[in-house]
Amino acid sequence: MKLKPVAAGLIAAFAVSFAYADINVGVTVSATGPAASLGIPEKNTFALMPTTIAGQKINYIILDDASDTTSAVKNIRKFVTEDKVDVVVGSTITPNSLAMIDVAAEAETPMISMAASSRIVDTSNPKVKWVFKTPQNDVQMSSAIVESMLANKVQTVGFIGFADAYGEGWYNEFSKIAEARNLKIVASERYNRGDTSVTGQVLKIMAARPDAVLVAGAGTPAALPQKTLKERGYSGLYYQTHGVANKDFIRVCGADCEGTLLPAGPVLVAAQLPDSNPIKKVAMDYTNKYEATYGKGTTSTFGAHAADAVNLLAHAIPVALKTAKPGTKEFRAALRDAIEGLKDVTNAHGIVNMSPTDHLGFDQRSRVMVKIESGAWKLQ
């Protein structure tokens, strides 16, 4: 049968557009609000990411959720209903990411979180089938802190964390490991990310006379308890989580941060890693690229979480393209399967081996302990 010229032209045009369909990536970051010091380097990083993967054009559709859970859910709904994205990256913080899971599962769209809580990838929840993450779990980092505390002869600990899923996740994981290692938590307090005073909580902690205090906060709001403890004369050891691994925290906390210990991704001290470390090259490549654009010393672990998400996609997209075309339900499913099947992918934060029961894929090579010395990060 001979087609009419117009019909033949339409079919040819459709075939070309289908063969070269763009891959749309919806990105929600907390570029404003209390978590801005985390979200800004993530947003900055996407400007450095490849715009073509496996011959397909990549469109990053970036929205700010202002560190707000409701806005994060609104953003992901827009991505899946209006923008028809193939994958979602975000959000920056745990409460937002947890709230987004339902939408990702309903839309059968893979999601890569840049937040820390192990609950985000708890595969006992069937909805997490569609969800992955790039930051180290609070479980891994709690273990590193406990090991450091024991090495420093700590016997009693005071805990103060965010009054949200981040703080609660940290308390749950840290308390389990601490109890198993005979560390006694003698005080446990909470505060909100936007609080301007924690004097009451600090006085209760100091009354318990702990050997060390763990602050389970993230970004610049994590400085408040530490500064208040210093003002009140607390002289024990200070620990923070990997949620403070950027220069903004050091800037806000100032001299009160000196001597603070925390676990972090290797990218934070990439130049200090031995050359034999398999992560060093990728971590330094990211650091050099970021600092060439945004200035020396501007690298943070948070921007690297975004780079790691794109690196996962760079490895998974070519596999998914063998099964389906972008913009389809089949491609989203194939991309999900490809991410879950990734093995030995070296990210700036660690080496990834995903599985149906592990949607983070890190081993202990993904963490180091660092100390703040003279306003800089020092590998321990």
C-alpha positions as CSV (number, residue, x, y, z in Angstrom):
1,M,0.0,0.0,0.0
2,K,1.3,3.4,-1.0
3,L,1.0,6.1,1.7
4,K,0.0,9.6,0.8
5,P,2.9,12.1,1.1
6,V,1.4,13.9,4.1
7,A,0.7,10.7,6.0
8,A,4.2,9.4,5.2
9,G,5.7,12.6,6.4
10,L,3.8,12.5,9.7
11,I,4.8,8.9,10.4
12,A,8.5,9.7,9.6
13,A,8.3,12.8,11.9
14,F,6.8,10.7,14.7
15,A,9.4,8.0,14.3
16,V,12.2,10.5,14.6
17,S,10.8,12.3,17.6
18,F,10.1,8.9,19.3
19,A,13.6,7.6,18.6
20,Y,15.2,10.7,20.1
21,A,12.8,11.5,22.9
22,D,14.4,13.5,25.7
23,I,14.9,12.0,29.2
24,N,13.2,14.3,31.7
25,V,14.6,14.4,35.3
26,G,12.5,16.2,37.9
27,V,14.7,17.6,40.7
28,T,13.3,19.1,43.9
29,V,15.9,20.7,46.3
30,S,15.7,22.7,49.5
31,A,17.4,25.7,48.0
32,T,15.7,28.1,50.5
33,G,14.5,27.7,54.1
34,P,16.3,26.1,57.0
35,A,18.0,23.5,54.8
36,A,19.3,26.0,52.2
37,S,22.9,25.3,53.0
38,L,22.4,21.8,51.9
39,G,20.1,22.4,48.9
40,I,22.1,25.2,47.3
41,P,25.2,23.1,46.5
42,E,22.8,20.4,45.2
43,K,21.2,22.9,42.9
44,N,24.6,24.3,41.8
45,T,25.7,20.8,41.0
46,F,23.0,20.1,38.4
47,A,24.4,23.0,36.3
48,L,27.6,20.9,36.0
49,M,26.0,17.6,35.1
50,P,25.9,16.0,31.6
51,T,23.1,17.0,29.3
52,T,23.4,13.9,27.2
53,I,23.6,10.3,28.4
54,A,23.9,7.4,26.0
55,G,23.0,9.7,23.1
56,Q,19.8,10.9,24.8
57,K,19.3,14.5,25.7
58,I,18.7,15.0,29.5
59,N,16.4,17.8,30.7
60,Y,16.8,18.7,34.4
61,I,13.6,20.3,35.6
62,I,14.6,21.9,38.9
63,L,12.2,23.2,41.6
64,D,12.8,24.6,45.1
65,D,10.7,23.1,47.8
66,A,11.9,25.7,50.4
67,S,12.6,22.9,53.0
68,D,8.9,22.4,53.2
69,T,7.2,19.0,53.1
70,T,4.0,20.2,51.5
71,S,6.0,21.9,48.7
72,A,8.1,18.8,48.1
73,V,4.9,16.8,47.5
74,K,3.5,19.5,45.3
75,N,6.7,19.4,43.2
76,I,6.8,15.7,42.7
77,R,3.1,15.7,41.7
78,K,3.8,18.3,39.1
79,F,6.8,16.3,37.8
80,V,4.7,13.1,37.3
81,T,1.5,14.7,36.1
82,E,2.5,17.7,34.1
83,D,6.2,17.2,33.2
84,K,5.9,13.4,32.7
85,V,9.3,12.9,34.0
86,D,11.2,9.6,33.7
87,V,12.8,9.9,37.1
88,V,12.7,12.2,40.2
89,V,15.8,13.3,42.2
90,G,15.2,14.7,45.7
91,S,14.5,16.0,48.1
92,T,17.3,17.4,50.1
93,I,16.0,16.5,53.6
94,T,14.4,13.4,55.2
95,P,10.9,14.7,56.0
96,N,10.4,15.8,52.4
97,S,11.8,12.6,50.9
98,L,9.6,10.4,53.1
99,A,6.5,12.4,52.1
100,M,7.3,12.0,48.4
101,I,7.5,8.2,48.5
102,D,3.7,7.7,48.1
103,V,3.6,9.8,45.0
104,A,6.6,8.0,43.4
105,A,5.0,4.7,44.1
106,E,1.6,5.7,42.8
107,A,3.1,7.1,39.6
108,E,5.5,4.1,39.2
109,T,8.3,6.6,38.7
110,P,11.8,5.9,40.1
111,M,13.0,8.4,42.8
112,I,16.6,9.0,44.0
113,S,16.6,10.8,47.4
114,M,19.4,13.0,48.5
115,A,18.5,12.7,52.2
116,A,20.0,10.5,55.0
117,S,17.4,8.5,56.9
118,S,17.5,4.7,56.3
119,R,13.7,4.8,56.5
120,I,13.7,6.3,53.0
121,V,15.0,3.0,51.6
122,D,13.5,0.6,54.1
123,T,12.4,-2.2,51.7
124,S,10.0,-3.7,54.2
125,N,7.7,-0.9,52.8
126,P,6.6,-2.2,49.4
127,K,6.4,1.4,48.1
128,V,10.1,1.7,48.4
129,K,10.5,-0.5,45.4
130,W,10.6,2.8,43.4
131,V,12.9,4.7,45.8
132,F,16.7,4.8,46.0
133,K,19.1,7.2,47.8
134,T,22.7,8.5,47.6
135,P,23.6,9.7,51.1
136,Q,24.9,7.3,53.7
137,N,22.3,5.9,56.1
138,D,22.1,7.2,59.6
139,V,22.7,3.5,60.6
140,Q,26.2,3.5,59.0
141,M,27.1,6.9,60.5
142,S,25.8,6.1,64.0
143,S,28.1,3.1,64.0
144,A,31.1,5.3,63.1
145,I,30.2,7.8,65.9
146,V,29.9,5.0,68.5
147,E,33.3,3.6,67.5
148,S,34.8,7.0,67.8
149,M,33.2,7.6,71.2
150,L,34.5,4.3,72.5
151,A,38.0,5.1,71.3
152,N,37.7,8.4,73.2
153,K,36.7,6.6,76.4
154,V,33.2,8.1,76.4
155,Q,30.7,6.3,78.7
156,T,27.7,8.7,78.8
157,V,26.1,10.7,76.0
158,G,23.7,13.6,75.8
159,F,21.6,13.7,72.6
160,I,19.8,16.7,71.0
161,G,18.2,16.4,67.6
162,F,15.7,17.9,65.3
163,A,12.1,17.3,66.3
164,D,11.3,15.6,62.9
165,A,12.1,12.4,61.0
166,Y,15.7,13.2,60.8
167,G,16.2,13.6,64.5
168,E,14.1,10.7,65.4
169,G,15.8,8.4,62.9
170,W,19.1,9.3,64.3
171,Y,18.0,8.7,67.9
172,N,16.5,5.4,67.0
173,E,19.6,4.1,65.2
174,F,22.2,5.7,67.5
175,S,20.5,4.5,70.7
176,K,20.3,0.9,69.5
177,I,24.0,0.8,68.6
178,A,25.0,2.7,71.8
179,E,23.1,0.3,74.0
180,A,24.7,-2.7,72.3
181,R,28.1,-1.2,73.0
182,N,27.3,-0.2,76.6
183,L,27.2,3.6,76.0
184,K,24.5,5.2,78.2
185,I,22.3,8.0,76.9
186,V,21.7,10.2,79.9
187,A,19.7,13.0,78.2
188,S,17.6,13.2,75.1
189,E,16.2,16.5,73.8
190,R,14.6,17.9,70.6
191,Y,14.3,21.2,68.9
192,N,12.8,22.6,65.6
193,R,14.9,23.6,62.6
194,G,13.6,27.1,62.8
195,D,14.2,27.6,66.6
196,T,16.3,30.5,67.8
197,S,16.8,29.2,71.4
198,V,17.6,25.8,72.9
199,T,18.6,27.0,76.3
200,G,16.1,24.8,78.2
201,Q,17.2,21.7,76.4
202,V,20.9,22.5,76.9
203,L,20.4,23.1,80.6
204,K,18.8,19.6,80.9
205,I,21.7,18.0,79.0
206,M,24.3,19.7,81.1
207,A,22.5,18.7,84.3
208,A,23.1,15.1,83.3
209,R,26.9,15.7,82.9
210,P,27.5,13.5,79.8
211,D,31.0,12.8,78.6
212,A,29.9,13.7,75.0
213,V,27.0,15.4,73.3
214,L,25.7,14.3,69.9
215,V,23.8,16.9,67.9
216,A,21.5,15.3,65.3
217,G,20.8,18.3,63.1
218,A,21.6,19.3,59.6
219,G,22.9,22.4,57.9
220,T,23.3,25.7,59.8
221,P,20.5,25.0,62.3
222,A,22.7,22.3,63.8
223,A,25.1,25.0,65.1
224,L,22.6,26.4,67.6
225,P,22.8,23.6,70.3
226,Q,26.6,23.5,70.0
227,K,27.0,27.3,70.4
228,T,24.6,27.3,73.3
229,L,26.5,24.4,75.0
230,K,29.7,26.3,74.6
231,E,28.2,29.5,76.0
232,R,27.0,27.5,79.0
233,G,30.5,26.1,79.5
234,Y,30.1,22.5,78.5
235,S,33.6,21.0,78.1
236,G,33.0,17.5,76.9
237,L,33.3,16.1,73.4
238,Y,31.1,17.4,70.7
239,Y,29.8,15.2,67.9
240,Q,27.7,16.2,64.9
241,T,26.2,14.1,62.0
242,H,27.1,14.1,58.4
243,G,24.2,16.6,58.0
244,V,26.7,19.5,58.7
245,A,29.4,18.6,56.3
246,N,29.7,22.0,54.6
247,K,31.5,25.3,55.0
248,D,28.3,27.2,55.9
249,F,28.0,25.2,59.2
250,I,31.6,26.1,60.1
251,R,31.0,29.7,59.2
252,V,27.9,29.9,61.4
253,C,29.3,27.9,64.3
254,G,32.6,29.7,64.2
255,A,35.1,29.0,66.9
256,D,32.5,27.0,68.8
257,C,32.9,24.2,66.2
258,E,36.6,23.7,66.9
259,G,37.3,20.1,67.8
260,T,34.0,18.8,66.7
261,L,34.0,15.2,65.4
262,L,31.6,13.8,62.8
263,P,31.3,11.1,60.2
264,A,31.2,12.2,56.5
265,G,31.4,10.9,53.0
266,P,35.0,10.6,51.7
267,V,34.4,13.4,49.2
268,L,34.6,16.0,52.1
269,V,38.3,15.2,52.5
270,A,39.0,13.8,49.0
271,A,42.5,15.4,48.8
272,Q,43.5,13.8,52.1
273,L,42.6,10.3,51.1
274,P,45.4,7.9,50.2
275,D,45.9,7.4,46.4
276,S,45.0,3.7,47.0
277,N,41.5,4.6,48.0
278,P,39.2,3.6,45.0
279,I,36.9,6.5,45.7
280,K,39.5,9.3,45.6
281,K,39.6,9.8,41.8
282,V,35.9,10.2,41.4
283,A,35.7,12.4,44.5
284,M,38.5,14.6,43.3
285,D,37.0,14.9,39.8
286,Y,33.8,16.2,41.3
287,T,35.6,18.5,43.8
288,N,37.8,20.0,41.0
289,K,34.8,20.6,38.7
290,Y,32.7,22.2,41.4
291,E,35.4,24.4,42.8
292,A,36.4,25.6,39.3
293,T,33.0,27.0,38.9
294,Y,32.0,28.1,42.5
295,G,35.4,28.8,44.1
296,K,38.1,27.1,46.2
297,G,36.8,25.4,49.3
298,T,33.2,25.4,48.3
299,T,32.7,21.6,47.9
300,S,30.3,20.0,50.2
301,T,29.1,16.5,50.6
302,F,25.6,17.6,49.7
303,G,26.4,18.7,46.2
304,A,28.1,15.4,45.7
305,H,24.9,13.6,46.6
306,A,23.4,15.2,43.6
307,A,26.4,14.3,41.4
308,D,26.1,10.7,42.6
309,A,22.4,10.6,41.7
310,V,23.3,11.6,38.1
311,N,26.2,9.1,38.1
312,L,23.7,6.3,39.0
313,L,21.5,7.4,36.1
314,A,24.5,7.5,33.7
315,H,25.0,3.8,34.4
316,A,21.4,2.8,34.5
317,I,20.0,4.7,31.5
318,P,21.9,2.8,28.8
319,V,20.6,-0.4,30.3
320,A,17.0,0.8,30.4
321,L,17.2,2.1,26.8
322,K,17.7,-1.5,25.6
323,T,14.2,-2.2,26.8
324,A,12.0,0.9,26.2
325,K,11.9,4.5,25.0
326,P,11.9,7.5,27.4
327,G,8.6,9.0,28.2
328,T,6.9,5.7,28.7
329,K,5.7,3.6,31.6
330,E,7.9,0.8,30.3
331,F,11.0,3.0,30.4
332,R,10.4,4.1,34.0
333,A,10.0,0.5,35.0
334,A,13.2,-0.5,33.1
335,L,15.1,2.4,34.6
336,R,14.0,1.4,38.1
337,D,15.2,-2.2,37.4
338,A,18.5,-0.9,36.0
339,I,19.2,1.2,39.1
340,E,18.4,-1.7,41.4
341,G,20.8,-3.9,39.4
342,L,23.8,-1.6,39.5
343,K,27.1,-3.2,40.7
344,D,30.5,-1.7,41.5
345,V,29.6,1.9,40.5
346,T,32.1,4.3,42.0
347,N,30.5,7.4,43.3
348,A,32.1,10.4,45.1
349,H,30.7,9.0,48.4
350,G,31.4,5.3,48.0
351,I,31.1,2.2,45.8
352,V,27.5,1.2,45.0
353,N,26.1,-2.3,44.8
354,M,22.3,-2.2,44.7
355,S,20.0,-5.1,45.3
356,P,16.3,-5.7,45.9
357,T,16.9,-5.4,49.6
358,D,19.5,-2.6,49.5
359,H,18.5,0.6,47.7
360,L,21.6,2.5,48.9
361,G,24.3,0.0,48.1
362,F,27.1,1.4,50.2
363,D,29.6,-0.5,52.4
364,Q,31.9,0.9,55.1
365,R,34.2,2.5,52.5
366,S,31.5,5.2,52.2
367,R,32.3,6.8,55.5
368,V,35.3,8.5,57.2
369,M,35.6,10.3,60.5
370,V,36.7,13.9,60.4
371,K,37.5,16.6,62.9
372,I,37.1,20.4,62.6
373,E,40.5,21.9,63.1
374,S,41.3,25.6,62.4
375,G,38.1,26.0,60.5
376,A,38.8,23.1,58.2
377,W,38.0,19.4,57.8
378,K,40.8,17.0,59.0
379,L,40.7,13.3,58.2
380,Q,41.0,11.2,61.3
